[in-house]
Amino acid sequence: MKKLLSLIAILFLFGTANVLAQEKKFSVYAIGFYNLENLFDTCHDAGKNDYEYLPDGKNKWTGMKYSHKLRNMARALSEMGTDVLPLVGCAAIGVAEVENDQCLADLCEQEPLKKRNFQHVLLEGPDQRGVDCGLLYNPALFTIRNVKLVPYVYVEPKDSARATRGFLTVSGTLAGEHVTIIVNHLPSRFAGSFYREEGGRQIRQVKDSLLRDDPAVKIFIMGDMNDDPADRSMSVALGAKRELNDVEPGGLFNPFWNIHASGTGTLMYDGKWNLFDQIILSHSLLNQKGQKDYSTLKYWKAQIFRRDYLFQQEGKYKGNTLRTHAGGVWLDGFSDHLPTVVYLVKEQK
């Protein structure tokens, strides 16, 4: 199933004369990321510190609250990408802070996702709280070739007993092309910059390995990086560039760097926007220095997905993201993060 660009979008991309003269047709695809902020079920997972998300735990996490969380997440996920693709939405969406595979199975059973036959993948890792990264995908648009979880390796001897989320690496086919999506959730701000920089270096190694295996692969590196695009983990360790034309073969482009520099972001802290939720693109997805070659999948634009229901509408924290809990109170909200989306274009043959 493919979605043609609207005429307005085509004119914006290529200019009126060019489109009318050549009568080209283009397909658009959307790829997204969303931190679901603690999508836990109500059952204890052996060996995991999930006690606050049990019926008798700190958050009094009941079946009713879990069902509301699933409903809310499915609403946002199903609407991601619909600003451009109103009938289709995203082909694939990376997600973070999911307790287990069953949570994603329950999520895909929600009507807005079920009617598009959304499927999921999640490989459980060693995180002590039990949260993992996963991928939701529409099999009519994205088909999976291979899935693996590359572990985050602590390099300091003092950290040998620690464990955190790995790098979920999903290889598949989108628009007839080899695409690989790496979904990440780097160590928290409390862990210190060193650990996120190390994460950036390890993701870069995964990317380099993928390119050695297939130099033409289109790579998306996405996740809650717990850092902004200009921070060292992203700009130096991973090496994602701010400007598209500065990216060299084998390099990476971060379209959310300039978005954050404009004063907006995906989560708010102390009245300021951070942009931790990024989707970073490999060189093979870029048209540079005036190129307009859409014979293969190419990046078009990026956005922070916004809907009024994702924000608090009144009170002291008006304008902040509407969370599931805040100050010990259940808000029946969504997440402390906003979703992000990138759009891709390919000429139809």
N, C-alpha and C positions, 0 to 999 in steps of 0.2 A: 504494500500500500504506500503510495507516494502522495505528497502534497505539493501542488504547484505554488510558486510564489504568487502572491497577489500582484496585479498590474502595478500598483503603487510601489511595491517592494522592488519589482523588476526595474521600474523606471529609476528608482533611487539608486540601485546598484549599477546599472549599465548605461543609463541615458536613453532618452526617448528614441532618438534616431537609430541608435544601434539595435534596439530591440525590434522596432517596427521593420527595419530594413532586413534583418536576418531571421526574424521570426523564431528565435530560439526559445526553448522551453527549459525550465530549471526546476529541480526538486530541492526542497529544504528539509533539513533534519535538525532536531534539537537534542542536545545532551545536557543533563543536569546533575546537580549535587544538592543534598539536603542533610543537615545534621538533625536527626529526629528527636534529640534531647530525651534520652532515657526511655526508649521503647522497650519496656520490661513487661513480661507476663506476670502472673500472680503466683507462680510456683518457684520453689527454691531449686536452683541448679547446683548440684553437688560440687563443692570445692570453690564456689564463687561467692563473693561478698555482695549478695543481692538483697540483703535482709531488709533494707529500707523500702524495697518494692515488693513487700509481701502484705497480706491483709492485716497482720498484726504488727507491721513495721512502722517506721517513722512516718511514712507517707500514707499509711492506711490504704494500701494499693489494692483495691477490690476489683472484682470482675466488671462492675459498672464503670469504674474509672478507666480500666484497660480498654473496654469497648469504645468509650468516648475518645480515648487517645487514638485508637485505630481509625475511627471515623474521621477525626480531625486531620490526621496525617494523610489519609487517602484523599481527602478533599484537596489539600494543597498539592500533593504529588500529581494528581490527575490534571490539575490546572497549569502546572509548570509547562512552559513552551506554547501555551495556547494563545498568547498575544500575537504570535505569528502563524501558528498551526492550530486553529481553533477546534478542529475535529480530531486531531491526532495527538498533540502534545509531544512529550519527549519519547525518543526511541529507547533511551537508557538513562537511568538515574542512579548515581552512586549515593549510598546512605551510610551514616555513621551513628553510633550509640544505639545499637540494636543488641538485645540480649542473646538471641539465638535464632536458629533457622525457623523455628515454629512461629516466632513473632512476624517474620516476613511472610510466611505462608498465610497467617491470619490476616495480614495487611492486604495481600493480593486477593483475598476473598471479599474485601470490601467492594461494594457495587461500582464505584467510579473506576476502580482498577480492574475489577473482574470483567466488566463489559468490554475492555480492550485486551483481555486475556494476558494481563501482565504476569510474568514469571519472575523468579528470583534466584540468586545464588548467594550463599554465605558459607564461609569456612570458619569454624570456631577457632579462635586463637587463645593465647595464655593470659589475656588481661585479667587482673585480679578481681575487678568488678564484674567481669563477664561481658563487657560490651565489645562489639565487633563491627566491622564494616561489611556492607553487602552491596549488591547491585540488583536493581529492578530493571526489567527490560520488556519491551514489546516484541515478541518473536516474529511478528509480521514485518518488522523493520530491522531487528538486530538478532543474529543467530550466533550462538556460542561455539567456539572451537575448543577452548581449553581454559581451565580455571586453576589457579594455584595461589597459595598464601606464602609470600616471602616474609620470613620473620624479621622483626626489628631486632638487631643484635646490639646489646650493650657492650661497649668496648672497654669500660673501666672495671677493673677487678672488684671494686667495692659494690658494683651493681649486679653482681653475678646472680643474686637471688631474686632480682626483679624481673617483671615480665610485662609487656605491653602489646598493643595491637600491631599486627604486621601489615604488609602491603598486599591487599587483595588485587591480584592481577588477572584480568579477564580478557582473553583473546577471542575475537569474533569477526563477523562480517557485517558491514553496514554499507548499503548502496553498492554492493558487489566488491567492496574493498576490504583488505585486511586492516582491522582496527584493534588496538589494545587499550583498555581502560585500567588505570591503576588507582584504586580507591584507598585513601589514607586517613588516619587520625593520629597526628603526631602528639608527642608527650605534652602535658599541660604546661601552662605558664608557671605553675608552682615548681616544676621540675628544673627550670632554668634553660637559658638559650642554648647551651652546649648540646643538650639532648635533642632539641629540634634541629639544630644544625647538623648533628650526626644523622638524623632522619633524612634531611635534605640530601646529604651525601649518599646515603644508601638508596634512596629513590633514584638518584642520578645513575647509580650503578645498575639498577634494574632497567632503566631506560636505555643505557648504553648496551646492555646485554640483548635487549629486544632489537635494537638497531643492527647489531652484529648478525643476529639470526635472520632479519629481514630489513634491509635498509629502506624499503619503501613503506614500512608499516606506519600507519597514522596513530599517534599516541596521545591520549588524554590523561593527564595527571591531575587528580582532583581530590579534594578532601577538606576536612577541618584541620588546617595547618597549625592552629594555635599561634600563628604569627601573621603579620601583615605582609603584603607583597614586597615591600621595601626592606623587610628584616633580613638578616644575614642567612637564615635557613633557606629562604626562597631565592633571594637575589644573588647570593654568593655560593652557598653550599650546593643548592640545586642548579643555580645558574640561569634562572628564568629572567628574560630581558623585559624591560619596560616598553621599549619601542619595537614594533614589528620589524622594521627594516634593519635593526641591529642584530637580528638572529642569524647566526651562521648555520650551515648544514650540520645536522646533529644536535643543534641547540634547541632552546625552548622559548616560547613567548607567553607572557602573563598578561592577558587583556584586562585583568582586574586591578592592575597597578595604577593606571590612570583613572580608573573609576574611583578607587579609594582616595587618590590625590585630589579629586574634585570635592571631597568632603562627605562622602556617604560610605556606607558599609553594610555588613550583615549582622552585626551584634553590637550592642551599646554597653559601654562600661564607664561609669563616672561621667555620664553625659557626653561621651565622645564615641564616635563610630570606629570600630575595628572592622577589618575585612579578612576574616580567617578562612572563609569558605571560597576557595579558588578552583578554577579549572584552567589548567596550563596546557598549552598545545605544542606539539612537535613541529619542527621546521617544514615537514612534508605537508602540513595543513595550511601553509601560508602562501598568499600572493604578495610579493614584495615589489617595491619600487615601480608602481604603476602597472604591474602585471594584472591581467584579467583572464587567467586561464582557469576555467571551471570544468575542464575535462575530467578532473578527479575531484574528490571532496576537498573543499577549501573553506576556511574560516570566513564567516561574514561579520558577526557581531556578538557581543556578550551583554548580559543583563543581570541585575539583581531582581529576582522575582518578588513583586510586591502586590499585596491585596490588603484592603482595609482590615479584614478579619485577622490578619497576622499581627496586628498592633493593638496595644491598649488604647482605648478611645477616650478615657477620662481619668481623672485623679492625678496624683503626684507623678506617676510614671507614664502619663499620656505620651504617646509617640514611641515608647519602647516596644520591643517585641512582646507578644502575649504568650507567656510561658505556661507550662502545665501546672507548676507550683511556683509560688513566690512568698517568702517570709513564712513558710509553713502552711500556707493557704492554697487549697486546690482551686485553680482558676479556670479549669477546663479549657486550657489554651492549646497552643501548638508547639512552639519551640523558642528557645532563646536566640536561635539563629534564623536568618532568612535564607531561602534557597537561591541558587545561582544557575544560570543557563547560558550555553553558547549555541549559536546557530551556524549551520554549515550549508553550503550550496554546491550542487553538482548539476552540470548540464545534462539534459536527457538526450540520448542518442536516437 
